[in-house]
Amino acid sequence: MTVYEFCRQSTNVKELVVIRDAGYIVHTVWIDSEDLFAIHPNYTNKEVKSDEWGYLSITTEHGDTLSVPCHYINIIS
């Protein structure tokens, strides 16, 4: 299954998707609505190796850290 197909079939509206390649974050996708999200062309047709739920640490403008739930997708290089 490609990243695009995975996002269409296995994600929900208002979900943050983080794409990783060899453990490194390479792209993020915000699912605005069922059919509205943008994936960089470099990752659209990459094959999904696995997926898991986790948290992404975000730092605010005041230096506070938040843990945002996200859906990690690991791709095949």
Secondary structure as GFF3:
##gff-version 3
##sequence-region A 1 77
A	DSSP	alpha_helix	3	10	.	.	.	ID=ss1
A	DSSP	beta_strand	16	21	.	.	.	ID=ss2
A	DSSP	beta_strand	24	30	.	.	.	ID=ss3
A	DSSP	alpha_helix	41	44	.	.	.	ID=ss4
A	DSSP	beta_strand	48	59	.	.	.	ID=ss5
A	DSSP	beta_strand	65	75	.	.	.	ID=ss6
###
